[in-house]
Amino acid sequence: MKILLSWSSGKDSAWALHLLNRQHPGAVAALLTTVNEAMDRVAMHGVRRSVLEAQARAAGLPLHVVHIPHPCPNDVYEAQMRAAITDARANGFTHAAFGDLFLEDIRRYREEKLAGSGLEPLFPVWGIPTGELAEQMIDGGLCARLACVDTRHLDESFVGREFDRSLLSDLPVGIDPCGERGEFHSCVYAGPMFRGPIALRAGDTHAVSPFVWRDFTVLTAESTNVNDRSGAKADQTIVAANQTIVGADLQVGPRNP
C-alpha cells in the first residue's frame, strides 16, 4: 500500500494524515497540492509556497506540486490532475487519499475521476460528525489558523483566528464547525502529524470579494533575532508582521479541505 495524500495546507487534510499514519503506518508516501502558478500559493487557501514546503518537511514527506494557471478552466485543472495521477501510478502509488468530510458531490467527483486510474480513493475522515471532528482535532493537539474566510458566511474578523473552542463557540448558527461548505479555510502549523511545530508570522489581510485572506510566512531564526532586538513580542508560534498577500485562486475544481 502506497498512499498519495491530497494536501491543502489545512486542518482536514492534516487530520486525514494523522489518521492514516495510525491506520496504515508508513503507507503515506507523498503529499499532492495544487498551487496557483501566478501567485505561487495554494489554490483557494492562499497559503504561501514556503509555508506549504515547511508543512511537508514537518510531516517528513515529499511534496508533489501541480501548477495551475490563474484563472484556471476546469478542463485545464482536470488535465493537470490526470498527469499527476499517471505519474503517481508510474511511481508505485496504489491509493489516493482525501480530507473530504460529507459533501457527496465532491466525493463522487473524485471517485469518478480515479475510476480506472489504478489509484483507489480513500476518505479517512469521511462521515465523522463535524462538531465531534473539530473537538477531536483540538483535543489531539492540532493547531491551525483561519487563512481564508468567505464573507458571505462569516465576518472578515474571523480570518487569522486560531481554530480552537473559542472560535467554535463564536461561529454563527448554520456554519459548519469544520467549514466544509467553504465558509473558511485553514493553515495548519502544529499537530500529531508533524515532527514539530512550524513557527509562523501572521501578516496583513487581503480581500477579493467575497473572500478575505490572512497572510502567513515562516518565521526564521534571523527574523526572530530582528524581532527580539526591536522589542517585538513573539507569542506562541504566531507573531505580527508586515506582509501582504498578493492573491489566490478563487475556484478551481473541487476544493481540497
Secondary structure, DSSP 4 states (H G I P E B T S, - for coil): --EEEE--SSHHHHHHHHHHHHHSTT-EEEEEEEEETTTTEETTT--BHHHHHHHHHHHT--EEEEEE-SS--HHHHHHHHHHHHHHHHHTT--EEE----S-HHHHHHHHHHHTTTT-EEE-TTTTS-HHHHHHHHHHTT-EEEEEEEETTTS-GGGTT-B-SHHHHHHSPTT--TT-TTSSEEEEEEESTTSSS---EEEEEEEEETTEEEEEEEEPPHHHHHHHHHHT---BTTEEE------------SSPP-
